[in-house]
Amino acid sequence: MNEAIFSGELARLCGVSPDTIRHYERVGVLPVAVRGENGYRRFPREAVARVLTIRRALAIGFSLAEVMRILRQRDGGAPPCRTVRALAGEKLDDLDRRIAELTARREELVKMLEEWDGRLARTPDGEAALLLEQPKGNES
């Protein structure tokens, strides 16, 4: 294999552990390495770009299954650009939904803390303010 590199070198060049390289190989996002007579796994130097692509996709929220689908499409000769764009759009929509949910939860918590501050101010030292209990008159 011309310009082949050992799996440990591939891991080092990509800033990942050798276990990560083995995992990527096992799940199929990285082609199976060629084994030398000594049993060491060797990858073509182009595997560096592939692992870095995988890492970038994972960092922006793609799952390994999605990365595998994209890479299979690319390896099969079909540009996956529209698939990548569609998946990224779905991830953005999901992120926006989660941000809205977290913002609403934050607003509720701010109101609750304001209420608790008032209850604590009215509670004599040594007595329980029962912060997690529903205040009287607010049963719903």
Steps between C-alpha positions, in 0.01 A plus 500: 500500500663823384506787750329286764507606862456298816174540689680666793647760266157559346358553848780743591465700178125533559516576872301192601578182688590171330176366652308763303666384178411138582141603578465692171636197317265263686185705432593551136565874468867423444593225253655187647876532534744281315703284736869454441682173552567616856125544558517877534213692346591748228284762333550705187613854578164625362339353812619811687261721300220249550544485878515880518178518297337252739616705801365822350163341422474363854598838647209673326251242619490223241474146634737227389209335318437821307871538423509141377202565270665814361837332445341197334318732263826683425697176465236379257569796275192708586570841653329509841487881517120530498470223758756676721316831462162345579633323809672817622175692450316244713768533768461878500121469532543259791753730665265798464219297659723397789619858550136618514420230757803593709416871478146430622635284783746775593220760515299269727800454726562876519136554607523218752820641652336841533204338676731300727698813589172660613401191699841482663482870591165434675619184676639548852848360562489138603167428327453310174397701196386179326633626167407190304145498637220674311420827683152517658243651266692390188373142475444412139 
